């Protein structure tokens, strides 16, 4: 009987440790941060971005891939550290990440002199509140 109860005890330990391994550490659970962000392609061309309005859900992280259809441009999100050089056509694209931390409208603009309409070359990231789903 002593041997049997020892075996039962060991089995309980194995089951318990298996449950810990399954449910346990936060590292085992894929978090939203670790998830692959939605990719949004943006084209820059004198003197606009297309699309000029990009919608993001509150809390969502997106990857912006910005390419030029003509010359070199810039891409700056006002009020953030995002400040990219968009290589000229055929030379690849710039990659930036944006997280819709709080609802609102965030302006992005070209910040490399690219011609007469440079100052008008801009667009908006629109972060929808998760509660209502409505645009701010
Ligand atoms: Cu495009 Cu300045």
Backbone and ligand atoms as CSV (ligand in chain L), in Angstrom:
chain,resi,resn,atom,element,x,y,z
A,1,UNK,N,N,0.818,-1.214,0.000
A,1,UNK,CA,C,0.000,0.000,0.000
A,1,UNK,C,C,0.851,1.264,0.000
A,2,UNK,N,N,1.966,1.176,0.712
A,2,UNK,CA,C,2.872,2.327,0.776
A,2,UNK,C,C,3.419,2.635,-0.613
A,3,UNK,N,N,3.805,1.591,-1.309
A,3,UNK,CA,C,4.352,1.753,-2.665
A,3,UNK,C,C,3.303,2.367,-3.574
A,4,UNK,N,N,2.048,1.878,-3.492
A,4,UNK,CA,C,0.985,2.376,-4.361
A,4,UNK,C,C,0.736,3.866,-4.133
A,5,UNK,N,N,0.668,4.265,-2.850
A,5,UNK,CA,C,0.388,5.685,-2.593
A,5,UNK,C,C,1.545,6.565,-3.051
A,6,UNK,N,N,2.759,6.029,-2.984
A,6,UNK,CA,C,3.902,6.801,-3.501
A,6,UNK,C,C,3.782,6.984,-5.010
A,7,UNK,N,N,3.336,5.938,-5.692
A,7,UNK,CA,C,3.161,6.040,-7.142
A,7,UNK,C,C,2.080,7.080,-7.454
A,8,UNK,N,N,0.975,7.015,-6.684
A,8,UNK,CA,C,-0.110,7.980,-6.894
A,8,UNK,C,C,0.405,9.408,-6.701
A,9,UNK,N,N,1.224,9.570,-5.663
A,9,UNK,CA,C,1.764,10.898,-5.357
A,9,UNK,C,C,2.623,11.417,-6.520
A,10,UNK,N,N,3.453,10.523,-7.038
A,10,UNK,CA,C,4.318,10.904,-8.155
A,10,UNK,C,C,3.476,11.271,-9.380
A,11,UNK,N,N,2.424,10.495,-9.613
A,11,UNK,CA,C,1.564,10.797,-10.765
A,11,UNK,C,C,0.916,12.166,-10.610
A,12,UNK,N,N,0.487,12.453,-9.370
A,12,UNK,CA,C,-0.098,13.777,-9.117
A,12,UNK,C,C,0.903,14.877,-9.420
A,13,UNK,N,N,2.140,14.679,-9.033
A,13,UNK,CA,C,3.179,15.676,-9.297
A,13,UNK,C,C,3.359,15.899,-10.789
A,14,UNK,N,N,3.366,14.785,-11.538
A,14,UNK,CA,C,3.552,14.890,-12.989
A,14,UNK,C,C,2.395,15.671,-13.614
A,15,UNK,N,N,1.167,15.327,-13.205
A,15,UNK,CA,C,-0.007,16.012,-13.747
A,15,UNK,C,C,0.033,17.491,-13.388
A,16,UNK,N,N,0.386,17.759,-12.111
A,16,UNK,CA,C,0.412,19.153,-11.666
A,16,UNK,C,C,1.442,19.963,-12.449
A,17,UNK,N,N,2.631,19.388,-12.663
A,17,UNK,CA,C,3.651,20.155,-13.373
A,17,UNK,C,C,3.281,20.326,-14.846
A,18,UNK,N,N,2.578,19.341,-15.397
A,18,UNK,CA,C,2.130,19.469,-16.788
A,18,UNK,C,C,1.125,20.622,-16.902
A,19,UNK,N,N,0.229,20.728,-15.914
A,19,UNK,CA,C,-0.766,21.814,-15.938
A,19,UNK,C,C,-0.074,23.171,-15.830
A,20,UNK,N,N,0.940,23.255,-14.976
A,20,UNK,CA,C,1.675,24.518,-14.844
A,20,UNK,C,C,2.324,24.884,-16.171
A,21,UNK,N,N,2.887,23.870,-16.830
A,21,UNK,CA,C,3.560,24.139,-18.110
A,21,UNK,C,C,2.566,24.633,-19.152
A,22,UNK,N,N,1.353,24.087,-19.098
A,22,UNK,CA,C,0.363,24.472,-20.104
A,22,UNK,C,C,-0.199,25.868,-19.862
A,23,UNK,N,N,-0.539,26.139,-18.599
A,23,UNK,CA,C,-1.281,27.372,-18.332
A,23,UNK,C,C,-0.398,28.489,-17.790
A,24,UNK,N,N,0.750,28.068,-17.283
A,24,UNK,CA,C,1.551,28.888,-16.394
A,24,UNK,C,C,2.074,30.222,-16.839
A,25,UNK,N,N,3.285,30.262,-17.365
A,25,UNK,CA,C,4.008,31.523,-17.457
A,25,UNK,C,C,3.419,32.431,-18.523
A,26,UNK,N,N,3.551,33.733,-18.320
A,26,UNK,CA,C,3.047,34.670,-19.321
A,26,UNK,C,C,3.774,34.573,-20.653
A,27,UNK,N,N,5.000,34.017,-20.591
A,27,UNK,CA,C,5.784,33.907,-21.827
A,27,UNK,C,C,5.181,32.888,-22.785
A,28,UNK,N,N,4.453,31.924,-22.208
A,28,UNK,CA,C,3.892,30.875,-23.050
A,28,UNK,C,C,2.668,31.382,-23.812
A,29,UNK,N,N,2.043,32.436,-23.313
A,29,UNK,CA,C,0.829,32.950,-23.939
A,29,UNK,C,C,1.194,33.998,-24.991
A,30,UNK,N,N,0.785,33.794,-26.227
A,30,UNK,CA,C,1.098,34.821,-27.224
A,30,UNK,C,C,0.348,36.113,-26.913
A,31,UNK,N,N,1.091,37.184,-26.725
A,31,UNK,CA,C,0.459,38.449,-26.386
A,31,UNK,C,C,0.158,39.220,-27.652
A,32,UNK,N,N,-0.674,40.225,-27.523
A,32,UNK,CA,C,-1.031,41.050,-28.671
A,32,UNK,C,C,0.201,41.798,-29.198
A,33,UNK,N,N,1.086,42.170,-28.259
A,33,UNK,CA,C,2.311,42.865,-28.656
A,33,UNK,C,C,3.149,42.005,-29.586
A,34,UNK,N,N,3.192,40.701,-29.289
A,34,UNK,CA,C,4.023,39.812,-30.064
A,34,UNK,C,C,3.399,39.403,-31.383
A,35,UNK,N,N,2.122,39.684,-31.542
A,35,UNK,CA,C,1.428,39.286,-32.758
A,35,UNK,C,C,1.966,40.071,-33.951
A,36,UNK,N,N,1.839,39.472,-35.110
A,36,UNK,CA,C,2.296,40.145,-36.322
A,36,UNK,C,C,1.357,41.299,-36.637
A,37,UNK,N,N,1.904,42.519,-36.760
A,37,UNK,CA,C,1.021,43.657,-37.000
A,37,UNK,C,C,0.446,43.636,-38.422
A,38,UNK,N,N,-0.698,44.232,-38.579
A,38,UNK,CA,C,-1.307,44.381,-39.904
A,38,UNK,C,C,-0.417,45.288,-40.745
A,39,UNK,N,N,-0.193,44.885,-41.975
A,39,UNK,CA,C,0.663,45.674,-42.865
A,39,UNK,C,C,-0.198,46.617,-43.698
A,40,UNK,N,N,0.192,47.880,-43.717
A,40,UNK,CA,C,-0.513,48.876,-44.522
A,40,UNK,C,C,0.471,49.468,-45.527
A,41,UNK,N,N,0.157,49.313,-46.775
A,41,UNK,CA,C,1.008,49.859,-47.833
A,41,UNK,C,C,0.576,51.274,-48.165
A,42,UNK,N,N,1.540,52.180,-48.202
A,42,UNK,CA,C,1.273,53.581,-48.529
A,42,UNK,C,C,2.201,53.977,-49.676
A,43,UNK,N,N,1.644,54.679,-50.634
A,43,UNK,CA,C,2.451,55.168,-51.743
A,43,UNK,C,C,2.590,56.678,-51.641
A,44,UNK,N,N,3.812,57.145,-51.813
A,44,UNK,CA,C,4.083,58.578,-51.829
A,44,UNK,C,C,4.358,59.001,-53.266
A,45,UNK,N,N,3.726,60.085,-53.675
A,45,UNK,CA,C,3.933,60.602,-55.026
A,45,UNK,C,C,3.642,62.090,-54.974
A,46,UNK,N,N,4.447,62.904,-55.669
A,46,UNK,CA,C,4.245,64.353,-55.645
A,46,UNK,C,C,2.774,64.692,-55.906
A,47,UNK,N,N,2.017,65.313,-55.071
A,47,UNK,CA,C,2.425,65.684,-53.731
A,47,UNK,C,C,1.386,65.137,-52.763
A,48,UNK,N,N,1.273,63.836,-52.752
A,48,UNK,CA,C,0.303,63.221,-51.855
A,48,UNK,C,C,0.725,61.826,-51.426
A,49,UNK,N,N,0.067,61.392,-50.357
A,49,UNK,CA,C,0.196,60.004,-49.923
A,49,UNK,C,C,-1.097,59.293,-50.268
A,50,UNK,N,N,-0.965,58.032,-50.656
A,50,UNK,CA,C,-2.180,57.249,-50.905
A,50,UNK,C,C,-2.075,55.900,-50.210
A,51,UNK,N,N,-3.026,55.539,-49.352
A,51,UNK,CA,C,-4.161,56.376,-48.957
A,51,UNK,C,C,-3.709,57.525,-48.061
A,52,UNK,N,N,-4.455,58.613,-48.109
A,52,UNK,CA,C,-4.129,59.776,-47.282
A,52,UNK,C,C,-4.741,59.638,-45.897
A,53,UNK,N,N,-5.680,58.700,-45.753
A,53,UNK,CA,C,-6.266,58.456,-44.430
A,53,UNK,C,C,-6.148,56.970,-44.132
A,54,UNK,N,N,-5.530,56.655,-43.000
A,54,UNK,CA,C,-5.314,55.263,-42.594
A,54,UNK,C,C,-6.039,55.041,-41.271
A,55,UNK,N,N,-6.936,54.074,-41.250
A,55,UNK,CA,C,-7.721,53.811,-40.036
A,55,UNK,C,C,-7.093,52.682,-39.228
A,56,UNK,N,N,-6.967,52.924,-37.939
A,56,UNK,CA,C,-6.362,51.965,-37.015
A,56,UNK,C,C,-7.294,51.831,-35.814
A,57,UNK,N,N,-7.453,50.611,-35.319
A,57,UNK,CA,C,-8.274,50.407,-34.125
A,57,UNK,C,C,-7.466,50.781,-32.886
A,58,UNK,N,N,-8.151,51.228,-31.862
A,58,UNK,CA,C,-7.471,51.562,-30.607
A,58,UNK,C,C,-6.737,50.322,-30.087
A,59,UNK,N,N,-5.472,50.501,-29.765
A,59,UNK,CA,C,-4.663,49.400,-29.246
A,59,UNK,C,C,-3.998,48.560,-30.328
A,60,UNK,N,N,-4.384,48.787,-31.567
A,60,UNK,CA,C,-3.819,47.993,-32.661
A,60,UNK,C,C,-2.442,48.531,-33.073
A,61,UNK,N,N,-1.529,47.597,-33.364
A,61,UNK,CA,C,-0.234,47.995,-33.908
A,61,UNK,C,C,-0.242,47.683,-35.394
A,62,UNK,N,N,0.206,48.620,-36.192
A,62,UNK,CA,C,0.276,48.396,-37.634
A,62,UNK,C,C,1.703,48.640,-38.115
A,63,UNK,N,N,2.019,47.971,-39.208
A,63,UNK,CA,C,3.307,48.202,-39.855
A,63,UNK,C,C,3.037,48.984,-41.136
A,64,UNK,N,N,3.658,50.144,-41.249
A,64,UNK,CA,C,3.486,50.993,-42.423
A,64,UNK,C,C,4.641,50.729,-43.377
A,65,UNK,N,N,4.315,50.371,-44.598
A,65,UNK,CA,C,5.351,50.190,-45.631
A,65,UNK,C,C,5.115,51.262,-46.679
A,66,UNK,N,N,6.059,52.187,-46.750
A,66,UNK,CA,C,5.848,53.359,-47.579
A,66,UNK,C,C,6.848,53.360,-48.720
A,67,UNK,N,N,6.339,53.406,-49.934
A,67,UNK,CA,C,7.213,53.460,-51.102
A,67,UNK,C,C,6.875,54.676,-51.936
A,68,UNK,N,N,7.824,55.083,-52.738
A,68,UNK,CA,C,7.628,56.257,-53.586
A,68,UNK,C,C,7.346,55.835,-55.010
A,69,UNK,N,N,6.534,56.634,-55.674
A,69,UNK,CA,C,6.286,56.392,-57.092
A,69,UNK,C,C,7.045,57.396,-57.957
A,70,UNK,N,N,7.858,58.222,-57.319
A,70,UNK,CA,C,8.708,59.136,-58.087
A,70,UNK,C,C,10.024,59.401,-57.351
A,71,UNK,N,N,10.131,60.545,-56.730
A,71,UNK,CA,C,11.396,60.932,-56.120
A,71,UNK,C,C,11.459,60.530,-54.640
A,72,UNK,N,N,12.517,60.940,-53.964
A,72,UNK,CA,C,12.641,60.699,-52.535
A,72,UNK,C,C,11.675,61.598,-51.755
A,73,UNK,N,N,11.030,61.012,-50.760
A,73,UNK,CA,C,10.138,61.777,-49.881
A,73,UNK,C,C,10.506,61.481,-48.434
A,74,UNK,N,N,9.803,62.141,-47.539
A,74,UNK,CA,C,9.966,61.851,-46.121
A,74,UNK,C,C,8.640,61.394,-45.552
A,75,UNK,N,N,8.685,60.841,-44.364
A,75,UNK,CA,C,7.446,60.433,-43.682
A,75,UNK,C,C,7.641,60.648,-42.189
A,76,UNK,N,N,6.953,61.646,-41.684
A,76,UNK,CA,C,7.059,61.959,-40.267
A,76,UNK,C,C,5.666,61.934,-39.672
A,77,UNK,N,N,5.495,61.251,-38.542
A,77,UNK,CA,C,4.227,61.306,-37.827
A,77,UNK,C,C,4.387,62.362,-36.750
A,78,UNK,N,N,3.614,63.425,-36.871
A,78,UNK,CA,C,3.739,64.564,-35.962
A,78,UNK,C,C,3.494,64.118,-34.524
A,79,UNK,N,N,4.389,64.522,-33.637
A,79,UNK,CA,C,4.232,64.191,-32.220
A,79,UNK,C,C,4.790,62.827,-31.847
A,80,UNK,N,N,5.465,62.162,-32.785
A,80,UNK,CA,C,6.085,60.870,-32.486
A,80,UNK,C,C,7.550,60.895,-32.940
A,81,UNK,N,N,8.242,59.790,-32.710
A,81,UNK,CA,C,9.636,59.691,-33.148
A,81,UNK,C,C,9.760,59.192,-34.586
A,82,UNK,N,N,8.628,58.860,-35.192
A,82,UNK,CA,C,8.680,58.301,-36.549
A,82,UNK,C,C,9.083,59.362,-37.554
A,83,UNK,N,N,10.227,59.139,-38.186
A,83,UNK,CA,C,10.789,60.097,-39.142
A,83,UNK,C,C,11.598,59.286,-40.155
A,84,UNK,N,N,10.986,59.020,-41.294
A,84,UNK,CA,C,11.581,58.077,-42.247
A,84,UNK,C,C,11.925,58.758,-43.563
A,85,UNK,N,N,12.904,58.193,-44.235
A,85,UNK,CA,C,13.215,58.599,-45.604
A,85,UNK,C,C,12.596,57.565,-46.538
A,86,UNK,N,N,11.776,58.026,-47.473
A,86,UNK,CA,C,11.189,57.114,-48.457
A,86,UNK,C,C,12.102,57.131,-49.681
A,87,UNK,N,N,12.756,56.013,-49.971
A,87,UNK,CA,C,13.657,56.011,-51.128
A,87,UNK,C,C,12.890,56.215,-52.426
A,88,UNK,N,N,13.605,56.704,-53.439
A,88,UNK,CA,C,12.910,56.961,-54.698
A,88,UNK,C,C,12.438,55.681,-55.360
A,89,UNK,N,N,11.589,55.843,-56.309
A,89,UNK,CA,C,10.921,54.729,-56.974
A,89,UNK,C,C,11.895,53.617,-57.376
A,90,UNK,N,N,11.499,52.396,-57.068
A,90,UNK,CA,C,12.305,51.240,-57.445
A,90,UNK,C,C,13.424,50.915,-56.473
A,91,UNK,N,N,13.578,51.715,-55.422
A,91,UNK,CA,C,14.680,51.507,-54.473
A,91,UNK,C,C,14.195,50.948,-53.138
A,92,UNK,N,N,13.043,50.307,-53.146
A,92,UNK,CA,C,12.544,49.692,-51.916
A,92,UNK,C,C,11.580,50.591,-51.171
A,93,UNK,N,N,11.372,50.273,-49.917
A,93,UNK,CA,C,10.392,51.027,-49.133
A,93,UNK,C,C,10.883,51.218,-47.708
A,94,UNK,N,N,10.296,52.204,-47.040
A,94,UNK,CA,C,10.599,52.456,-45.633
A,94,UNK,C,C,9.549,51.754,-44.779
A,95,UNK,N,N,9.960,51.321,-43.604
A,95,UNK,CA,C,9.046,50.624,-42.702
A,95,UNK,C,C,8.947,51.384,-41.392
A,96,UNK,N,N,7.724,51.633,-40.955
A,96,UNK,CA,C,7.490,52.260,-39.658
A,96,UNK,C,C,6.399,51.512,-38.921
A,97,UNK,N,N,6.449,51.583,-37.595
A,97,UNK,CA,C,5.388,50.959,-36.796
A,97,UNK,C,C,4.597,52.061,-36.116
A,98,UNK,N,N,3.301,51.806,-35.987
A,98,UNK,CA,C,2.454,52.765,-35.285
A,98,UNK,C,C,1.463,51.986,-34.441
A,99,UNK,N,N,1.320,52.403,-33.192
A,99,UNK,CA,C,0.331,51.785,-32.310
A,99,UNK,C,C,-0.723,52.825,-31.950
A,100,UNK,N,N,-1.972,52.480,-32.164
A,100,UNK,CA,C,-3.082,53.388,-31.866
A,100,UNK,C,C,-3.372,53.414,-30.377
A,101,UNK,N,N,-2.447,53.994,-29.621
A,101,UNK,CA,C,-2.557,53.960,-28.158
A,101,UNK,C,C,-3.805,54.671,-27.654
A,102,UNK,N,N,-4.118,55.813,-28.228
A,102,UNK,CA,C,-5.339,56.495,-27.799
A,102,UNK,C,C,-6.048,57.082,-29.013
A,103,UNK,N,N,-7.393,57.100,-28.958
A,103,UNK,CA,C,-8.179,57.545,-30.104
A,103,UNK,C,C,-7.844,58.977,-30.505
A,104,UNK,N,N,-7.952,59.249,-31.783
A,104,UNK,CA,C,-7.689,60.599,-32.264
A,104,UNK,C,C,-7.182,60.579,-33.686
A,105,UNK,N,N,-6.797,61.760,-34.137
A,105,UNK,CA,C,-6.269,61.886,-35.483
A,105,UNK,C,C,-4.817,62.328,-35.390
A,106,UNK,N,N,-3.951,61.620,-36.081
A,106,UNK,CA,C,-2.521,61.883,-36.024
A,106,UNK,C,C,-2.028,62.213,-37.434
A,107,UNK,N,N,-1.488,63.391,-37.577
A,107,UNK,CA,C,-1.043,63.841,-38.887
A,107,UNK,C,C,0.303,63.235,-39.253
A,108,UNK,N,N,0.412,62.772,-40.494
A,108,UNK,CA,C,1.740,62.446,-41.019
A,108,UNK,C,C,2.011,63.359,-42.205
A,109,UNK,N,N,3.284,63.628,-42.429
A,109,UNK,CA,C,3.640,64.582,-43.473
A,109,UNK,C,C,4.976,64.231,-44.092
A,110,UNK,N,N,5.167,64.742,-45.298
A,110,UNK,CA,C,6.463,64.614,-45.948
A,110,UNK,C,C,7.380,65.675,-45.350
A,111,UNK,N,N,8.578,65.265,-44.965
A,111,UNK,CA,C,9.517,66.240,-44.405
A,111,UNK,C,C,10.859,66.228,-45.141
A,112,UNK,N,N,10.816,65.845,-46.435
A,112,UNK,CA,C,11.986,66.020,-47.300
A,112,UNK,C,C,11.530,66.890,-48.466
A,113,UNK,N,N,12.244,67.953,-48.717
A,113,UNK,CA,C,11.852,68.852,-49.793
A,113,UNK,C,C,11.748,68.079,-51.103
A,114,UNK,N,N,10.567,68.122,-51.712
A,114,UNK,CA,C,10.372,67.311,-52.922
A,114,UNK,C,C,9.739,68.109,-54.056
A,115,UNK,N,N,9.577,69.414,-53.840
A,115,UNK,CA,C,9.042,70.227,-54.925
A,115,UNK,C,C,8.039,71.246,-54.439
A,116,UNK,N,N,7.363,71.854,-55.393
A,116,UNK,CA,C,6.499,72.996,-55.104
A,116,UNK,C,C,5.363,72.670,-54.129
A,117,UNK,N,N,4.843,71.434,-54.186
A,117,UNK,CA,C,3.703,71.085,-53.335
A,117,UNK,C,C,4.094,70.367,-52.053
A,118,UNK,N,N,5.373,70.388,-51.749
A,118,UNK,CA,C,5.894,69.659,-50.580
A,118,UNK,C,C,5.100,69.938,-49.301
A,119,UNK,N,N,4.805,71.215,-49.055
A,119,UNK,CA,C,4.141,71.583,-47.804
A,119,UNK,C,C,2.709,71.048,-47.692
A,120,UNK,N,N,2.153,70.597,-48.804
A,120,UNK,CA,C,0.770,70.101,-48.776
A,120,UNK,C,C,0.718,68.579,-48.746
A,121,UNK,N,N,1.885,67.969,-48.703
A,121,UNK,CA,C,1.949,66.516,-48.789
A,121,UNK,C,C,1.796,65.916,-47.401
A,122,UNK,N,N,0.572,65.530,-47.083
A,122,UNK,CA,C,0.303,65.018,-45.741
A,122,UNK,C,C,-0.914,64.110,-45.725
A,123,UNK,N,N,-1.116,63.486,-44.585
A,123,UNK,CA,C,-2.268,62.599,-44.409
A,123,UNK,C,C,-2.531,62.394,-42.925
A,124,UNK,N,N,-3.442,61.476,-42.614
A,124,UNK,CA,C,-3.828,61.278,-41.213
A,124,UNK,C,C,-3.960,59.798,-40.868
A,125,UNK,N,N,-3.496,59.474,-39.679
A,125,UNK,CA,C,-3.794,58.178,-39.072
A,125,UNK,C,C,-4.968,58.411,-38.132
A,126,UNK,N,N,-6.052,57.672,-38.337
A,126,UNK,CA,C,-7.248,57.860,-37.531
A,126,UNK,C,C,-7.414,56.655,-36.617
A,127,UNK,N,N,-7.336,56.881,-35.304
A,127,UNK,CA,C,-7.476,55.784,-34.334
A,127,UNK,C,C,-8.889,55.790,-33.771
A,128,UNK,N,N,-9.627,54.737,-34.069
A,128,UNK,CA,C,-11.004,54.600,-33.589
A,128,UNK,C,C,-11.023,54.111,-32.150
A,129,UNK,N,N,-11.888,54.676,-31.325
A,129,UNK,CA,C,-12.033,54.146,-29.963
A,129,UNK,C,C,-12.594,52.734,-30.008
A,130,UNK,N,N,-12.030,51.841,-29.218
A,130,UNK,CA,C,-12.488,50.456,-29.256
A,130,UNK,C,C,-13.899,50.311,-28.708
A,131,UNK,N,N,-14.311,51.227,-27.829
A,131,UNK,CA,C,-15.628,51.114,-27.194
A,131,UNK,C,C,-16.771,51.347,-28.175
A,132,UNK,N,N,-16.674,52.368,-28.991
A,132,UNK,CA,C,-17.787,52.697,-29.884
A,132,UNK,C,C,-17.554,52.241,-31.317
A,133,UNK,N,N,-16.280,52.127,-31.718
A,133,UNK,CA,C,-15.988,51.788,-33.100
A,133,UNK,C,C,-16.186,52.960,-34.035
A,134,UNK,N,N,-16.646,54.101,-33.486
A,134,UNK,CA,C,-16.868,55.271,-34.325
A,134,UNK,C,C,-15.583,56.067,-34.497
A,135,UNK,N,N,-15.489,56.729,-35.589
A,135,UNK,CA,C,-14.318,57.560,-35.830
A,135,UNK,C,C,-14.396,58.818,-34.979
A,136,UNK,N,N,-13.258,59.238,-34.446
A,136,UNK,CA,C,-13.256,60.468,-33.660
A,136,UNK,C,C,-13.440,61.704,-34.555
L,1,LIG,CU1,CU,7.208,64.732,-50.648
L,1,LIG,CU2,CU,8.215,66.606,-49.611
